Amino acid sequence: MAIVKRNLITTGLSGKLGKNLVFRQRKGKTILSVAAHFSGKRSIAQEQQKDRFKKATLYANIQKHNPELMEEYNKVAKEKGIYSGYNLAVSDYFHPPTIEKVSTRSYHGEIGDIIEIIALDDFKVKRVELEIYSSDGNLTEKGQAYEYDENGKWHYAANVANSEYKGNKIVVKAFDYPENEMAKEVVLD
């Protein structure tokens, strides 16, 4: 890939030249690259990726009709040096959130005890859900965490007394705006 600077002939040029060269415009720069060649037959993996990309662009196009969310995508894209909010929305579709940490040190089975979660995403985490299961697998409680600060910290306040919490399993699920989901399990000791 070549980037053309201050060339009167190629500045602003866009499109295919012959069978091998392609000119593109990005952020006011003319970029010259080799044209892609298609063999005519796609593998199953290529077809699946094509379908995923189609869904990602559909998601990004739908976000254009949500001015508040698109404004936020544009803001974050600018902060991260990404070409546009639309590009960030496409990327967001492909990347689920991550759950970096689940801290249960303040949880002792009392109502109001806090479980701290650190959940991150390439754009934003939309919501975090938490379930606590007894050691025999029964659901003890379930609810949503609240965003504690903008650095990815979420808190869940217990709403059920659970005196036999040792050996219980906590399942944390983080969701981003395209509804990608990531789950993490922790056993209380």
C-alpha positions as CSV (number, residue, x, y, z in Angstrom):
1,M,0.0,0.0,0.0
2,A,1.3,3.4,-1.0
3,I,0.1,6.8,0.3
4,V,0.3,9.5,-2.3
5,K,1.3,13.0,-1.0
6,R,1.1,16.2,-3.0
7,N,0.8,14.7,-6.5
8,L,-1.3,16.8,-8.8
9,I,-2.1,13.8,-11.0
10,T,-3.3,11.3,-8.4
11,T,-4.6,13.6,-5.7
12,G,-8.3,12.9,-5.3
13,L,-8.2,9.9,-7.6
14,S,-10.5,7.0,-6.6
15,G,-11.3,3.7,-8.2
16,K,-9.6,0.9,-10.1
17,L,-6.8,1.4,-12.7
18,G,-6.4,-1.5,-14.9
19,K,-6.7,-4.9,-13.3
20,N,-4.1,-4.5,-10.6
21,L,-4.3,-1.0,-8.9
22,V,-6.9,0.6,-6.7
23,F,-7.0,4.2,-5.6
24,R,-8.9,5.0,-2.4
25,Q,-9.5,8.2,-0.4
26,R,-9.1,8.1,3.4
27,K,-9.1,11.2,5.6
28,G,-8.0,13.4,2.7
29,K,-5.2,11.1,1.6
30,T,-5.0,9.1,-1.7
31,I,-4.1,5.5,-1.0
32,L,-2.8,3.2,-3.8
33,S,-3.1,-0.6,-3.3
34,V,-3.1,-3.8,-5.2
35,A,-6.5,-4.9,-6.3
36,A,-8.0,-8.0,-4.6
37,H,-8.4,-11.0,-6.8
38,F,-11.4,-13.3,-6.3
39,S,-11.1,-17.0,-7.2
40,G,-14.8,-17.4,-7.7
41,K,-15.5,-20.0,-5.0
42,R,-15.7,-19.2,-1.3
43,S,-15.1,-21.6,1.5
44,I,-17.7,-22.3,4.2
45,A,-15.7,-20.1,6.6
46,Q,-15.6,-17.3,4.1
47,E,-19.4,-17.5,3.6
48,Q,-19.9,-17.4,7.4
49,Q,-17.6,-14.4,7.7
50,K,-19.4,-12.7,4.9
51,D,-22.7,-13.3,6.6
52,R,-21.4,-12.0,10.0
53,F,-20.1,-8.8,8.2
54,K,-23.5,-8.3,6.6
55,K,-25.1,-8.5,10.0
56,A,-22.5,-6.1,11.5
57,T,-23.1,-3.5,8.8
58,L,-26.9,-3.9,9.2
59,Y,-26.4,-3.3,13.0
60,A,-24.2,-0.2,12.2
61,N,-26.8,1.1,9.7
62,I,-29.6,0.8,12.3
63,Q,-27.6,2.8,14.8
64,K,-27.5,5.7,12.3
65,H,-31.2,6.1,13.1
66,N,-30.5,6.4,16.8
67,P,-28.9,9.9,17.0
68,E,-27.9,9.7,20.7
69,L,-26.2,6.4,20.4
70,M,-24.5,7.3,17.1
71,E,-23.3,10.5,18.6
72,E,-21.7,8.4,21.4
73,Y,-20.2,6.0,18.8
74,N,-18.7,9.0,17.0
75,K,-17.3,10.5,20.3
76,V,-15.6,7.2,21.3
77,A,-14.3,6.6,17.7
78,K,-12.7,10.1,17.7
79,E,-11.1,9.4,21.2
80,K,-9.7,6.1,19.9
81,G,-8.6,7.4,16.5
82,I,-11.0,5.3,14.6
83,Y,-12.2,6.6,11.2
84,S,-15.9,7.0,12.2
85,G,-18.6,6.0,14.6
86,Y,-20.1,3.8,11.9
87,N,-16.8,1.8,11.7
88,L,-16.7,1.5,15.5
89,A,-20.3,0.2,15.5
90,V,-19.3,-2.5,12.9
91,S,-16.3,-3.4,15.1
92,D,-18.4,-3.5,18.2
93,Y,-20.7,-6.1,16.6
94,F,-17.7,-8.4,16.2
95,H,-16.3,-8.0,19.7
96,P,-18.1,-9.2,22.9
97,P,-17.3,-7.5,26.2
98,T,-14.8,-8.9,28.6
99,I,-15.2,-9.6,32.3
100,E,-11.8,-8.8,33.8
101,K,-12.6,-9.3,37.5
102,V,-15.3,-10.5,39.8
103,S,-14.6,-9.5,43.4
104,T,-16.6,-11.2,46.2
105,R,-14.5,-10.1,49.1
106,S,-17.3,-7.9,50.4
107,Y,-20.0,-10.6,50.0
108,H,-20.9,-12.5,53.1
109,G,-24.5,-13.5,52.4
110,E,-26.0,-10.4,53.8
111,I,-28.6,-8.2,52.0
112,G,-26.7,-5.2,50.6
113,D,-23.3,-6.9,50.4
114,I,-21.5,-5.7,47.2
115,I,-20.0,-7.9,44.5
116,E,-17.7,-5.8,42.3
117,I,-17.3,-6.6,38.6
118,I,-15.0,-5.0,36.1
119,A,-16.4,-5.4,32.6
120,L,-15.0,-3.7,29.5
121,D,-15.9,-3.4,25.8
122,D,-14.4,-1.8,22.7
123,F,-17.3,0.7,22.9
124,K,-19.4,0.4,26.0
125,V,-20.9,-2.3,28.3
126,K,-24.7,-1.9,28.1
127,R,-25.6,-4.0,31.2
128,V,-24.3,-6.6,33.6
129,E,-26.4,-9.4,35.1
130,L,-25.6,-11.6,38.0
131,E,-27.0,-14.9,39.3
132,I,-26.2,-16.7,42.5
133,Y,-26.7,-20.5,42.6
134,S,-26.6,-22.6,45.8
135,S,-24.2,-25.5,46.0
136,D,-27.0,-27.9,45.0
137,G,-27.7,-25.8,41.8
138,N,-30.8,-23.9,42.8
139,L,-31.1,-20.2,41.9
140,T,-30.7,-18.1,45.1
141,E,-31.0,-14.7,43.5
142,K,-30.7,-12.9,40.2
143,G,-30.5,-9.2,39.2
144,Q,-28.7,-6.5,37.4
145,A,-25.6,-4.7,38.5
146,Y,-25.3,-0.9,38.3
147,E,-22.5,1.0,36.7
148,Y,-20.3,2.3,39.6
149,D,-18.0,4.4,37.5
150,E,-17.0,5.0,33.8
151,N,-13.8,2.8,34.1
152,G,-15.7,-0.4,33.7
153,K,-16.6,-1.0,37.4
154,W,-20.1,-2.4,38.1
155,H,-21.6,-3.2,41.5
156,Y,-24.2,-5.7,42.4
157,A,-25.9,-5.3,45.8
158,A,-27.3,-8.6,47.2
159,N,-31.0,-8.6,47.8
160,V,-31.4,-12.0,49.4
161,A,-30.0,-13.2,52.7
162,N,-27.8,-16.3,52.0
163,S,-26.3,-17.6,55.2
164,E,-24.9,-20.7,53.5
165,Y,-23.1,-18.9,50.7
166,K,-19.9,-20.9,50.8
167,G,-19.7,-23.2,47.8
168,N,-22.3,-21.1,45.9
169,K,-21.7,-20.3,42.3
170,I,-21.9,-16.8,40.9
171,V,-22.5,-16.3,37.2
172,V,-21.8,-12.9,35.8
173,K,-23.0,-11.9,32.3
174,A,-21.9,-8.7,30.5
175,F,-23.7,-7.4,27.4
176,D,-22.7,-4.8,24.9
177,Y,-25.0,-2.7,22.6
178,P,-25.1,-5.3,19.8
179,E,-26.2,-7.8,22.5
180,N,-22.9,-9.8,22.5
181,E,-22.6,-11.7,25.7
182,M,-19.7,-12.8,27.8
183,A,-20.1,-14.9,31.0
184,K,-17.8,-15.7,33.9
185,E,-18.4,-18.1,36.8
186,V,-16.9,-17.8,40.3
187,V,-17.3,-20.2,43.2
188,L,-17.6,-18.6,46.6
189,D,-15.2,-19.9,49.3
